[in-house]
């Protein structure tokens, strides 16, 4: 609700990290890295729906879910080159530093 609010995502998967089970996580990270705020919010709303997850798990390409106004080329290029190492790094940080169990969720806040 404020232009002074920032949102970030850390992935803490409970299963083995593979390309076929990280489409949503990689899509979210790619959107954060390649899109402006208004497109990011709309895309994340679409990407986090149950039917989207089912469709991606069934093999639908993530490009089908891009919304009008997104920089499609930049998104696809970044998505296709985003490795799994960043998700592994997130997982390690969550478990080693934040002491979360695999798959455990948490909300972190860092305000003034």
N, C-alpha and C positions, 0 to 999 in steps of 0.2 A: 504493500500500500504506500510505499515511500520510494522516492527516487534515490534515497540514501541507503537502501537495503541491498545487500549482496547475497546471492545464493551460490553455493558450490555443492558439488556432489563428490563423495568418495565411495568407491565400490568395495564391498566386502562380501564377495561371493562365497557360497557354502560348497559349491561343487568345483570340479576341475575346470580351469579356465581354457576354453577352446573357442575357435571362431564361430562355430555354429550355436553356441549358447551365450554369446556375448553381443548379439546384434543390437539389443536395446541399449546396453551399457555403452557400446562404441558409438551408437547413434547420438546418445545424450552428450557424451564427451565431444564428439565432432561438432555438434550444434553449438556447444559452449565456445568452442575454438573458432568457429567460422561464421556465425550469424549474429545479427544485431538483436537487441533486447526484445523488440516486439515480435519478430519472427521466432525467436527462441521460445518465448512463452507459448505461442500457438502450436509450434511443432512439438514441444514437450507434452502439452496437453493431449495431442493426438497420439504421440508415441507411447504414452503410459496407459492407454486403454487396453482392456483385456482382449478385445477382438484384434487389435494390432499385434499384441504379443502372440496370439494363436496363429495369425497369418504369417508372421515372421518365422515362427517355429516350423510352419508348414513349407517354408521355402520361398515365400514372397520376398522380393528384393526391397530393401529399405527405401530406394528411390521412389517407389510407389506412394510413399507416405509424405513426401516433401510437400510443403504448402506453397501457394502462390506468394511471390515476393522473396522467397529464399534464393540465395545464390547457389543454384543447383550444382554448377560446375565445381565451385570451391568446396561445397559439402562433399560431393562424391569423390573428389580427388583426396581430400583429407580422410574420409571414411575408409577408402581403399588402401591408404598407406598407414593408418593408425594401427600400430602393433598391439599385441596383447601385453607387452611389458608394462605399459602404464597401468593396466588393470591389476597386474600382479604387484606393482609398486603400491597401489592403493590398498590392496589386500594386506600386504605386509605392514603398512603404516597402521591400518585399523587394528590389526592383531598384535603387533609388537609395541606400538606406542600408545594406542588408545585402549589396549587390553580387551578388545571385543572378541567374542567367539566367532568362528566362521559363520557368516550369514546374519549375525546379530546386527540390528539396526540401532542407531543413536542419532540424536540431534545435538549439534554443537553450536554454541553461540559465542561470539567474540565481539562484544559491544564496548562502547566507550563508557 
